[in-house]
Amino acid sequence: MFELTFLGTAASTPSAERGLPAVLVQAGGERFLIDCGEGTQRQLLRAGSGFRRLGHVLLTHAHLDHVLGLGGLIATLGLMDIRTPLRICGSGETMRFVAQYLASLYPLPRAPVPLDFIELQAGRVLAANGFTLRCFPVKHRGTESLGFRFETVPRARARRPSTKSLIRAIAARAPSNSRGPSATATPAIASASTNRQQVTKSAADRSLRRLRSNRLEGRSRLR
Ligand SMILES: [Zn+2]
């Protein structure tokens, strides 16, 4: 069962009643923030959700009303001394934009919290704790946009590993010298880096070079 909290449902500009886009999805003991418009922090507090156990941010696209809240959220996580990595996921276009945006805010040797940038390709990207997460391309004003679909897995087919352990397993299988998409494997998670990326100017440049479409996960594993 999933729990959805609509934190912001306005578009382009906020209104007195509606915040900029953000949805919190709780699935299998994990928490996913989908988009992070301005004001998302306050909406999380108003919803009683808080900031802890926020492991993943799934970005639909790179328009400012969907991503500008990230800078402040990362600063707050740092002030709360949260040291678990924040995984920021989206299309290649979105990841390139967000890495540059965050590098402009945090030109220090390290960001307030460890950041992982994960480039996604259409298809099934996660299978963990009784649910799967799939992303798919969406047409939206010429952007490389993604939609996200959470699905429950029948109990008999549910797998045990946590989302984190699955991502680690995927990262461990990533070829270190990958340079582009595989023509064979099907779904669908492309790791921006097998190592934790700190957002600095140079690290962002490195992460951008590493943002390749490595298809790392075979269909059989995800079933
Ligand atoms: Zn947009």
Residues whose N, C-alpha, C, O or C-beta is under 5 A from the ligand:
A	BS01	ZN	H63
